[in-house]
């Protein structure tokens, strides 16, 4: 008996989705619910209460989370001493989203401010070592307007060094 063809990109997923490895995934899941309004879709628990896999939905996007699994090469930013990756979170109100996340325990790395590309933008670090940029686009600008605004803000130095 043949199985029906599977959808190559499951419903609710995008071609790129975020998967975070953390220490204490159960606490991280609760943090993401409180800080970002995440909705838990399903969870696979492993031995001794570990989270093997959890799928959350944040806005219209999936966010997958698991505990560290050294035998699979999955380590948290805390284990690795940090992460160069930032998760970008587009929201209707960056100021409110950053305030909510900070109240839930995130560290504000960069307060929300107007940026040269037309967004209100701030940066957080969650309690599990992941960096999040949070933005609300408030002005639509053409690429050449963004380039000119960047050069003006940085007195042309950034553009010359790029």
C-alpha positions in Angstrom: 0.0 0.0 0.0 1.5 3.3 -1.0 1.4 6.4 1.2 -0.1 9.7 0.0 2.5 12.2 -1.0 3.5 14.5 1.8 3.5 18.3 1.5 7.2 19.1 1.1 6.8 22.2 3.2 4.4 21.4 6.1 1.4 23.6 6.7 2.3 26.5 8.9 6.0 26.4 8.0 8.0 28.6 5.7 11.0 27.7 3.6 13.2 29.0 6.5 12.2 28.4 10.1 14.1 29.0 13.3 15.2 26.1 15.6 16.7 27.1 18.9 18.8 24.8 21.1 18.7 25.8 24.8 19.6 24.7 28.3 16.2 24.1 30.0 13.9 24.1 27.1 10.8 23.8 29.3 11.7 27.2 30.9 12.5 28.6 27.4 9.1 27.6 26.1 7.4 29.3 29.0 9.6 32.4 28.4 8.7 32.5 24.7 5.0 32.2 25.5 5.2 35.1 28.0 7.7 37.3 26.1 6.6 36.8 22.5 3.0 35.4 22.7 4.1 32.0 21.4 1.5 29.3 21.2 2.7 25.7 21.8 1.6 23.4 18.9 3.2 20.2 20.1 6.0 18.8 22.3 8.0 15.6 22.4 9.4 14.9 25.8 12.4 12.7 26.4 13.9 11.1 29.4 13.9 12.8 32.8 11.7 15.7 31.5 14.0 16.8 28.7 12.4 18.4 25.6 13.5 16.5 22.5 11.4 18.8 20.3 8.8 21.5 20.7 7.0 23.5 18.0 5.8 26.9 18.9 4.0 29.4 16.7 5.0 33.1 17.1 2.9 35.3 15.0 2.7 33.5 11.6 6.0 31.6 12.0 7.1 28.4 13.6 9.8 28.5 16.3 11.2 25.1 17.2 13.0 24.5 20.5 14.9 21.7 22.1 17.2 20.9 25.0 20.9 20.4 24.3 21.7 17.0 22.9 25.5 16.6 22.8 25.3 13.2 21.1 23.6 15.0 18.2 25.9 18.0 18.2 23.2 20.3 19.5 24.5 22.8 22.0 23.1 26.0 23.5 24.7 29.4 23.2 25.6 29.1 26.9 27.6 25.9 26.2 29.3 27.5 23.2 30.0 30.9 24.9 27.5 32.8 22.8 26.0 32.8 19.3 26.7 35.0 16.2 23.0 34.5 15.1 20.2 37.0 15.6 16.6 36.1 15.2 14.7 39.0 13.6 11.1 39.5 14.9 8.8 41.8 13.0 5.9 43.1 15.0 3.2 45.8 14.9 4.7 47.6 18.0 8.4 47.2 18.7 8.3 49.3 21.8 5.6 47.2 23.4 7.2 43.9 22.3 10.6 44.9 23.8 8.9 46.0 27.0 7.0 42.8 27.3 10.1 40.7 26.6 12.1 42.7 29.2 9.4 42.2 31.8 9.5 38.4 31.0 13.3 38.4 31.7 15.0 39.4 28.4 18.0 41.8 28.6 17.6 44.9 26.5 20.9 45.2 24.6 19.8 48.1 22.4 16.7 50.1 23.3 14.1 50.6 20.6 15.0 53.7 18.4 14.3 55.1 15.0 16.7 53.6 12.4 17.9 54.9 9.1 16.1 52.2 7.2 12.7 53.3 8.4 12.1 51.0 11.4 11.7 51.3 15.1 14.3 48.7 16.1 15.7 47.3 19.3 17.8 44.3 20.3 17.2 41.8 23.2 19.1 38.8 24.6 16.8 36.1 25.9 17.6 34.3 29.2 18.9 31.3 27.1 21.6 33.2 25.2 19.8 33.9 22.0 19.8 37.4 20.4 16.6 38.9 19.0 16.2 42.0 16.9 12.6 43.4 17.2 11.4 45.9 14.6 8.3 47.7 13.3 8.6 49.3 9.9 7.3 52.9 10.3 8.4 54.4 6.9 8.7 52.6 3.6 12.0 53.7 1.9 13.5 52.8 -1.5 16.9 51.1 -1.4 18.6 54.3 -2.5 16.9 56.3 0.3 18.2 53.7 2.8 21.7 54.0 1.3 21.7 57.8 1.5 20.3 57.8 5.1 23.0 55.2 6.1 25.8 57.4 4.6 24.4 60.5 6.3 24.2 58.8 9.7 27.7 57.4 9.5 29.2 60.4 7.6 30.0 58.1 4.7 32.6 56.1 6.8 30.6 52.9 6.8 30.0 53.0 3.0 33.7 53.7 2.3 34.8 50.8 4.4 32.4 48.3 2.9 
